[in-house]
Amino acid sequence: MKINYHRHFDKRYLNLSAKQKAKCKERLALFFQDEFCPILGNHPLKGKYQGYRSINIGGDLRAIYKKTATDAVVFVAVDTHSKLYK
């Protein structure tokens, strides 16, 4: 599977703490191995994120992605639940 990162994801990722970045890397590596691993809590989104999916990074941190092809995804955002789903 090919994983790409949107510039908004990159921008928000830079603002994460070192601990959050480490957890994010860990969860994205797990996503790469098995995108539907139960630990990730992978689920489809509604509303303004219709067509996107979310995974749990840890605590209140979430990452949003969209499948762009059968074997490719693009991560578009990473932030706390409350900031992403206003």
C-alpha positions in Angstrom: 0.0 0.0 0.0 1.2 3.5 -0.9 0.7 6.2 1.8 0.8 9.9 0.9 0.5 12.9 3.2 -1.4 16.1 2.3 0.4 19.4 3.2 -2.3 20.0 5.9 -1.3 16.8 7.5 2.3 17.7 7.4 1.7 21.1 8.8 -0.4 19.8 11.8 2.1 17.0 12.4 4.9 19.5 12.9 2.9 21.1 15.7 2.5 17.8 17.7 4.6 17.1 20.8 7.5 14.7 20.5 5.4 12.0 22.3 2.5 12.5 19.9 4.8 12.3 16.9 6.2 9.0 18.2 2.7 7.6 18.8 1.6 8.8 15.3 4.6 7.1 13.6 3.8 3.9 15.5 0.1 3.9 14.5 0.9 4.7 10.9 3.3 1.8 10.8 0.6 -0.4 12.2 -1.8 1.1 9.6 0.6 0.2 6.8 0.7 -3.5 8.0 -3.1 -3.8 8.6 -5.4 -0.8 8.0 -8.2 -2.5 9.9 -6.3 -3.5 13.0 -8.8 -3.2 15.9 -6.3 -1.0 17.9 -6.7 1.7 15.2 -10.5 2.0 15.5 -10.7 2.6 11.7 -14.2 3.9 10.8 -15.9 6.0 8.1 -16.8 9.6 8.7 -20.0 11.6 8.0 -20.8 15.3 7.4 -18.0 17.4 6.0 -15.7 14.4 6.0 -18.1 12.2 4.0 -15.9 9.7 2.0 -13.0 9.9 4.5 -12.0 7.5 7.3 -10.5 8.1 10.7 -8.0 6.2 12.8 -7.2 6.6 16.5 -3.6 7.7 17.1 -3.9 7.8 20.9 -5.9 9.5 23.6 -7.9 12.2 21.8 -5.6 12.3 18.7 -7.1 11.3 15.4 -5.8 11.0 11.8 -8.1 11.4 8.8 -7.4 9.7 5.4 -9.0 9.0 2.1 -8.4 6.1 -0.3 -7.3 7.4 -3.6 -6.8 4.1 -5.4 -7.1 0.4 -4.5 -3.6 0.4 -3.0 -3.1 4.1 -2.1 -4.3 6.4 0.6 -3.7 10.1 1.4 -3.7 11.3 5.0 -5.2 14.7 5.1 -5.3 15.8 8.8 -4.1 14.9 12.2 -5.4 16.7 15.3 -7.5 16.3 18.4 -11.1 15.0 18.1 -12.6 18.3 19.1 -10.5 20.4 16.6 -11.2 18.1 13.7 -14.9 17.7 14.2 -16.1 21.2 15.0 
